[in-house]
Amino acid sequence: MAAEFYLGADIGGTGVKYIITDDQGGIFHQGEVPTDPHSAKRTLGRLAMEVAERISPPSDSDEATFFRLAAVGLACAGIINPASGHLGRSPNLPGWEDTNLKRIIANEFQDKPSVVANDVNAALFGEFSFGAGRGCRNLVMIALGTGVGGGIMLDGALVVGTHNGAAEIGHMVLDPSGPTCTCGGVGCLEAWAGSVAILKQARLLAKVELKETALAQLVLEKGEHLSTRDLSLLAEQGDAASLALFAEVGHRLGHAVGNLVNILDPDRVIIGGGVAQAGDLILGSCRALVPAMVLAEEAKDIPIVSAELGPMSAAVGAACLARQEQAGG
Ligand SMILES: [Zn+2]
C-alpha cells in the first residue's frame, strides 16, 4: 500500500509555505508558492499543481493524481469558520475575504477532505504536536509578527469561540489612553508589540528624543528597510535606547500574559512570530512582571517560552490538524 501524505499550507500575504508529511508527521517535502492576493482559487490551484508533481504516482500507474494525499490542512490569518471553511475578515488578504476555502480546496484537490484554521491556531497546534507545547494540554500562544496574533488550547482542543473570534490576544486593551491600534481601537497589545508599532516607536524616538544616538543613526541608515532584527542587533551591542524599547515591549506583553494566566491558568505560554526572535530582550521584562500579577501561587512560575518550530509552524500545525481530522478528531 502506498504511503499516505498530508499537506499543510500557511497562506501568507506574499507566499504560501507548505509542507507534505507522512502519516507519522515526518517531513516528505517542504516548499513555497507565491500568493495571488486577488484570488484564493488561482493560489490554491497553483499549490495543487506543485503538490501533485511532488507526490504523483509513477507514470505507468493509472491511479488518480492525488491518490497518495489523505487530507489537506490550510492555515490563514483572519476570522475563519473551521466548520464551513468560510474566511471572513483577513488583514493580510483583503482580496480573499468572504470566500469558502474548503470549497476551493475540494475543487482544486479532487475532493480530498480538508481542515482550515486561523494561522496562529495552526501554529499553536504545531507547537503542541512537535514543538514548545509537547506534553501540555492547556496552552496560550502569542505570535509577535507585523501584528500580534493569539491562540488558546484547553484540554487539547483549540478554542475558536461562538463566532470564531476567540484568542484575538493582540487586541486585548492594556491601556485605554495608549497608542492607536491598526484595528481602530486604542491601547491594544498590538499597538506596542507588533513590528509595525515597534518600528514606529523606534523612528519616533530617533526623531524626537535621541538625535545623535546609535539608534538615530540606524534609523537614518536603514530608512524604509529598518527591521526589528536590526534593532535587536543594536540592543545586543548594549545600546540603551533599543534595550529600553524591547524592555517596554516585554513589559506590555507581560501585562497581557499575566491577565491570560489569571483567566486560563495554562501549562505554559508560548511566544512566537518574527519579533520574538529578539528572545530575552523581550522575554526578560515579560517574565519579570508576570509572577506579581498571577494570583494562584503555583501558577506564578509558569514557563513563558519561545516557540520552537519557526516560520513553518503554521504549515506544520495545519498538516497535523489534517491528520487529526482524518483520524476522526
Ligand atoms: Zn487592536
Boltz pocket constraint, residues with backbone or C-beta under 6 A from the ligand:
constraints:
  - pocket:
      binder: B
      contacts: [[A, 170], [A, 171], [A, 181], [A, 182], [A, 183], [A, 184], [A, 185], [A, 186], [A, 188], [A, 190], [A, 191]]
      max_distance: 6.0
